[in-house]
Amino acid sequence: MKTIVGIQFKGGGRVYYFDPLNFNFNRGDFAIVETIRGLELGYVIIANRQVEDDELEHDLKPVVRRATEHDLEQEKKNAEQALQSFEIFKKHVKAFNLDMKPLYCEYTIDSSKVIFYYSAEDRVDFRDLLKVLAPEFKIRVELRQIGTREAARIIGGIGSCGREVCCKKHLVNFDFVTMKMAKEQGMALNTNKISGICDKLMCCIAYEHELYKELKSELPAVGQMVKTPTCDCCKVVSVDYIKRLVKTDENPNGSLTSHKVEDIEYITLNSNVKDDAEVVASIDENDEIEIVETNVVDIAKEKKERTNNRYQNHYRSTAKKQGNNNGKA
């Protein structure tokens, strides 16, 4: 067991574990930690607690210290300065006509480094840009390319549902999303309709997938034969998993009928019936239908014999024609 503290950085996103050392952190506190970007101010999202060793992906880095009032004031000054620096960065990007989209800028807590974030489809050669930025800021300048999903989290926006995008509001990690998940949820497989503002598949498809899998096991599949209060045997055409409604094709005019899933019964086909089974129906003089079930094995044997006879007749006919042609020669 190890004691950890969960810390989140600007813009939300993933929670990182650190070793709190002798500090006792509560949720809402601030701490100074060292990351690959340098010294940063972090927000405590998980108070001190113990976790199993197998829950840790790597060795814990120690917390540098608890944040002071001076650190919080310095963070505000850095945020104001970052806005001005970002405008300078955008001006130079435009001057060099670089194929990149500037996103935002941030300073480390000790103001020893400024980091500019951007997105681009391919790698960008920004060496000439750095030669201009470094003398202007007189501190270490770093440019970082991030993906479209991370960019959407930073910028934010309104999703197709009319609410703030999940990655900005509450989503911590980006889950793996596939088209198969969208298909299993009955969504229209149109990338324009199921993609977010980042042009990737919407994250909500992934974290709703388990719910739809559970609902799908409780409802009939499309194409299954069911019995409804108005039809003894009809086919399922569509399923609404959320409303638990099933639409069936049981009207001669082609219109669909909706039923609650509690009002239908599944029709299970007899597994003993073979694909090549045949049923013969005959109508006698009294207009009564007589059903005669034939033996499946006999039918298969009869089909095989007919096929063999057809092949034999074909070979005999072919040999006779070849013999006639040889006689003419």
C-alpha positions as CSV (number, residue, x, y, z in Angstrom):
1,M,0.0,0.0,0.0
2,K,1.2,3.5,-0.9
3,T,-0.2,6.9,0.1
4,I,-1.0,9.1,-2.9
5,V,-2.6,12.5,-3.6
6,G,-4.4,13.1,-6.9
7,I,-3.6,16.4,-8.6
8,Q,-5.2,18.0,-11.7
9,F,-3.7,20.8,-13.7
10,K,-5.1,23.8,-15.7
11,G,-7.8,22.9,-18.2
12,G,-8.9,19.8,-16.2
13,G,-8.3,16.4,-17.8
14,R,-6.4,13.5,-16.3
15,V,-5.7,13.2,-12.6
16,Y,-2.0,12.4,-11.7
17,Y,-0.8,10.6,-8.6
18,F,2.0,12.1,-6.5
19,D,3.7,11.2,-3.3
20,P,2.4,13.7,-0.7
21,L,5.5,13.1,1.6
22,N,4.6,14.5,5.0
23,F,2.0,17.0,3.7
24,N,-1.7,16.3,4.5
25,F,-3.7,17.6,1.5
26,N,-7.5,18.0,1.3
27,R,-9.6,18.3,-1.8
28,G,-9.4,21.9,-3.0
29,D,-5.9,22.6,-1.8
30,F,-3.1,23.6,-4.2
31,A,0.4,22.0,-4.4
32,I,3.6,22.7,-6.3
33,V,4.8,19.7,-8.2
34,E,7.5,19.0,-10.9
35,T,6.3,17.6,-14.3
36,I,8.0,17.3,-17.7
37,R,7.0,20.9,-18.3
38,G,8.7,22.1,-15.1
39,L,7.4,23.4,-11.8
40,E,3.6,23.7,-12.0
41,L,0.7,24.7,-9.7
42,G,-1.7,21.7,-9.3
43,Y,-5.2,21.5,-7.9
44,V,-5.8,18.6,-5.4
45,I,-8.7,16.6,-6.6
46,I,-8.1,13.5,-4.5
47,A,-7.1,13.9,-0.9
48,N,-4.4,11.7,0.8
49,R,-5.4,8.1,0.6
50,Q,-3.8,4.7,0.3
51,V,-3.9,2.6,-2.9
52,E,-2.7,-0.9,-3.8
53,D,0.7,-1.1,-5.5
54,D,-0.8,-2.7,-8.6
55,E,-2.9,0.4,-9.2
56,L,0.1,2.5,-9.8
57,E,1.4,2.7,-13.4
58,H,4.9,4.0,-12.4
59,D,6.9,5.2,-9.5
60,L,5.4,8.3,-7.7
61,K,7.1,11.6,-8.0
62,P,7.1,13.6,-4.7
63,V,5.2,16.8,-4.2
64,V,7.6,19.7,-4.0
65,R,5.7,21.7,-1.4
66,R,2.3,23.1,-0.5
67,A,1.3,26.2,-2.5
68,T,1.5,29.5,-0.7
69,E,-0.4,32.8,-1.2
70,H,2.6,34.1,-3.2
71,D,2.3,31.1,-5.6
72,L,-1.4,31.8,-6.2
73,E,-0.6,35.5,-6.9
74,Q,2.2,34.5,-9.2
75,E,-0.1,32.2,-11.1
76,K,-2.6,35.1,-11.7
77,K,0.2,37.2,-13.1
78,N,1.4,34.4,-15.3
79,A,-2.1,34.0,-16.7
80,E,-2.3,37.7,-17.6
81,Q,1.1,37.6,-19.1
82,A,0.3,34.5,-21.1
83,L,-2.5,36.3,-22.9
84,Q,-0.1,39.0,-24.2
85,S,2.5,36.4,-25.1
86,F,0.0,34.4,-27.0
87,E,-0.9,37.4,-29.2
88,I,2.8,37.8,-30.0
89,F,3.0,34.1,-30.8
90,K,0.0,34.3,-33.2
91,K,1.5,37.3,-35.0
92,H,4.8,35.5,-35.7
93,V,3.0,32.3,-36.8
94,K,1.1,34.4,-39.3
95,A,4.2,36.2,-40.5
96,F,6.1,32.9,-41.1
97,N,2.9,31.5,-42.8
98,L,3.2,28.3,-40.8
99,D,0.6,25.6,-41.2
100,M,-0.3,25.4,-37.5
101,K,-3.2,26.5,-35.4
102,P,-2.2,28.4,-32.2
103,L,-4.2,27.2,-29.2
104,Y,-3.0,28.8,-25.9
105,C,0.1,29.7,-23.9
106,E,1.2,29.1,-20.3
107,Y,4.1,29.9,-18.0
108,T,5.6,27.7,-15.4
109,I,5.1,28.8,-11.8
110,D,8.6,30.2,-11.5
111,S,8.3,32.0,-14.9
112,S,11.4,30.2,-16.2
113,K,9.7,28.8,-19.2
114,V,6.9,29.7,-21.6
115,I,5.0,27.0,-23.5
116,F,3.0,27.6,-26.6
117,Y,0.5,24.9,-27.7
118,Y,-0.7,24.4,-31.2
119,S,-2.4,21.8,-33.4
120,A,-1.5,20.8,-36.9
121,E,-2.2,17.9,-39.3
122,D,1.5,17.2,-39.9
123,R,4.9,18.1,-38.4
124,V,5.8,21.7,-38.6
125,D,9.4,23.0,-39.0
126,F,9.3,26.0,-36.5
127,R,13.1,26.4,-36.0
128,D,13.0,29.9,-37.6
129,L,10.1,30.8,-35.4
130,L,12.0,29.8,-32.3
131,K,14.9,32.0,-33.4
132,V,12.6,35.0,-33.2
133,L,10.7,34.1,-30.1
134,A,13.6,33.2,-27.8
135,P,15.3,36.7,-28.0
136,E,11.9,38.4,-27.5
137,F,10.9,36.6,-24.3
138,K,14.4,36.1,-23.0
139,I,13.4,32.9,-21.3
140,R,13.2,29.3,-22.4
141,V,10.5,28.9,-25.2
142,E,8.9,25.6,-25.9
143,L,6.4,24.7,-28.6
144,R,4.1,21.6,-28.1
145,Q,1.8,20.0,-30.7
146,I,-1.3,18.4,-29.2
147,G,-4.1,16.4,-30.8
148,T,-7.5,17.7,-31.9
149,R,-9.2,16.1,-28.8
150,E,-6.9,17.8,-26.4
151,A,-7.4,21.0,-28.4
152,A,-11.2,20.7,-28.0
153,R,-10.8,20.2,-24.3
154,I,-8.8,23.5,-24.0
155,I,-10.9,25.6,-26.3
156,G,-14.3,24.1,-25.3
157,G,-17.6,24.6,-27.2
158,I,-21.1,23.3,-27.6
159,G,-21.8,19.8,-28.8
160,S,-24.5,18.5,-31.1
161,C,-26.6,17.8,-28.0
162,G,-26.7,21.5,-27.2
163,R,-24.6,21.3,-24.1
164,E,-21.0,22.0,-23.3
165,V,-18.7,19.3,-24.6
166,C,-18.0,16.5,-22.2
167,C,-14.2,16.8,-22.5
168,K,-14.3,20.4,-21.2
169,K,-17.0,19.8,-18.5
170,H,-16.3,16.5,-16.8
171,L,-14.5,13.9,-18.9
172,V,-11.2,12.9,-17.3
173,N,-9.7,10.4,-19.8
174,F,-10.3,9.9,-23.5
175,D,-11.8,6.5,-24.0
176,F,-11.3,4.4,-27.2
177,V,-14.3,4.9,-29.5
178,T,-15.2,2.8,-32.6
179,M,-17.8,2.8,-35.3
180,K,-19.0,-0.6,-34.0
181,M,-20.1,1.0,-30.8
182,A,-22.1,3.6,-32.7
183,K,-23.7,0.8,-34.8
184,E,-24.7,-1.2,-31.7
185,Q,-26.4,1.8,-30.3
186,G,-28.5,2.2,-33.5
187,M,-26.9,5.5,-34.5
188,A,-26.8,6.7,-38.1
189,L,-23.3,5.8,-39.4
190,N,-22.7,9.3,-40.8
191,T,-19.4,10.7,-39.6
192,N,-20.9,14.3,-39.6
193,K,-23.6,13.2,-37.2
194,I,-21.6,11.2,-34.8
195,S,-18.4,13.3,-34.7
196,G,-17.7,16.0,-32.1
197,I,-16.1,19.5,-32.7
198,C,-12.7,17.7,-32.7
199,D,-13.8,15.8,-35.9
200,K,-13.3,12.5,-33.9
201,L,-16.1,10.1,-32.8
202,M,-18.0,11.6,-29.9
203,C,-16.7,10.5,-26.5
204,C,-20.2,9.9,-25.2
205,I,-20.5,6.9,-27.6
206,A,-17.8,5.1,-25.5
207,Y,-19.0,5.7,-22.0
208,E,-22.6,4.9,-22.9
209,H,-21.6,1.7,-24.6
210,E,-21.9,-0.6,-21.6
211,L,-25.4,0.7,-20.9
212,Y,-26.5,-0.1,-24.4
213,K,-24.9,-3.6,-24.2
214,E,-27.0,-4.3,-21.1
215,L,-30.2,-2.9,-22.7
216,K,-29.5,-4.9,-25.9
217,S,-29.4,-8.1,-24.0
218,E,-32.9,-7.4,-22.6
219,L,-34.6,-6.4,-25.9
220,P,-35.1,-8.5,-29.1
221,A,-32.7,-8.0,-32.1
222,V,-33.8,-6.5,-35.4
223,G,-35.0,-9.3,-37.6
224,Q,-36.2,-11.5,-34.8
225,M,-39.7,-13.0,-34.9
226,V,-41.9,-12.1,-32.0
227,K,-45.6,-12.4,-30.9
228,T,-47.4,-9.2,-30.1
229,P,-50.9,-8.4,-28.7
230,T,-52.1,-7.7,-32.3
231,C,-50.0,-10.3,-34.3
232,D,-49.1,-13.9,-33.6
233,C,-45.9,-13.8,-35.6
234,C,-44.2,-10.7,-37.0
235,K,-40.7,-9.4,-37.6
236,V,-38.9,-6.8,-35.5
237,V,-38.0,-3.8,-37.7
238,S,-36.4,-1.4,-35.2
239,V,-35.7,-1.1,-31.5
240,D,-35.6,2.0,-29.2
241,Y,-33.3,0.9,-26.4
242,I,-33.9,4.0,-24.2
243,K,-37.7,4.0,-24.5
244,R,-37.8,0.2,-24.5
245,L,-40.1,0.2,-27.6
246,V,-40.1,-2.4,-30.4
247,K,-41.5,-1.6,-33.9
248,T,-42.8,-4.6,-35.9
249,D,-43.9,-5.1,-39.5
250,E,-47.4,-6.5,-39.1
251,N,-49.7,-4.2,-41.1
252,P,-50.6,-5.0,-44.8
253,N,-50.3,-1.3,-45.7
254,G,-46.6,-1.3,-44.6
255,S,-46.9,1.0,-41.5
256,L,-45.0,0.0,-38.4
257,T,-46.6,-0.9,-35.1
258,S,-45.0,0.0,-31.8
259,H,-45.1,-2.2,-28.7
260,K,-43.6,-2.1,-25.3
261,V,-41.0,-4.8,-24.7
262,E,-43.1,-6.2,-21.8
263,D,-46.0,-6.9,-24.2
264,I,-44.1,-9.1,-26.7
265,E,-43.1,-12.7,-26.6
266,Y,-40.1,-14.2,-28.3
267,I,-40.7,-16.9,-30.9
268,T,-38.0,-19.6,-30.7
269,L,-37.6,-21.6,-33.9
270,N,-37.3,-25.4,-33.5
271,S,-33.6,-26.3,-33.7
272,N,-34.5,-29.8,-35.1
273,V,-35.8,-28.3,-38.3
274,K,-33.2,-28.5,-41.0
275,D,-32.6,-26.0,-43.8
276,D,-33.5,-28.5,-46.5
277,A,-36.7,-29.7,-44.8
278,E,-39.7,-29.6,-47.1
279,V,-43.4,-29.5,-46.3
280,V,-46.0,-30.5,-48.9
281,A,-49.5,-29.0,-48.7
282,S,-52.4,-30.3,-50.6
283,I,-56.1,-29.2,-50.8
284,D,-58.8,-31.9,-51.0
285,E,-62.2,-31.6,-52.5
286,N,-63.6,-30.1,-49.2
287,D,-61.1,-27.3,-49.3
288,E,-59.3,-28.7,-46.4
289,I,-55.5,-28.3,-46.2
290,E,-53.5,-31.4,-45.5
291,I,-49.9,-31.0,-44.4
292,V,-47.6,-33.9,-45.2
293,E,-44.1,-33.7,-43.6
294,T,-41.5,-35.6,-45.6
295,N,-38.4,-37.1,-44.2
296,V,-35.4,-34.8,-44.3
297,V,-33.0,-37.6,-45.0
298,D,-35.1,-38.9,-47.9
299,I,-35.3,-35.4,-49.4
300,A,-31.6,-34.9,-49.2
301,K,-31.0,-38.3,-50.8
302,E,-33.5,-37.6,-53.5
303,K,-31.9,-34.2,-54.3
304,K,-28.5,-35.9,-54.5
305,E,-29.7,-38.5,-56.9
306,R,-31.4,-35.9,-59.1
307,T,-28.1,-34.0,-59.2
308,N,-26.1,-37.1,-60.1
309,N,-28.5,-38.0,-62.9
310,R,-28.3,-34.5,-64.3
311,Y,-24.5,-34.6,-64.3
312,Q,-24.5,-38.0,-66.0
313,N,-26.9,-36.9,-68.7
314,H,-24.7,-33.8,-69.3
315,Y,-21.6,-36.0,-69.7
316,R,-23.3,-38.4,-72.1
317,S,-24.6,-35.5,-74.2
318,T,-21.1,-34.0,-74.3
319,A,-19.4,-37.3,-75.3
320,K,-22.0,-37.9,-78.0
321,K,-21.4,-34.4,-79.6
322,Q,-17.6,-34.9,-79.5
323,G,-18.1,-38.3,-81.2
324,N,-20.2,-36.8,-84.0
325,N,-17.6,-34.0,-84.5
326,N,-14.8,-36.6,-84.8
327,G,-16.8,-38.6,-87.4
328,K,-17.3,-35.5,-89.5
329,A,-13.6,-34.7,-89.5
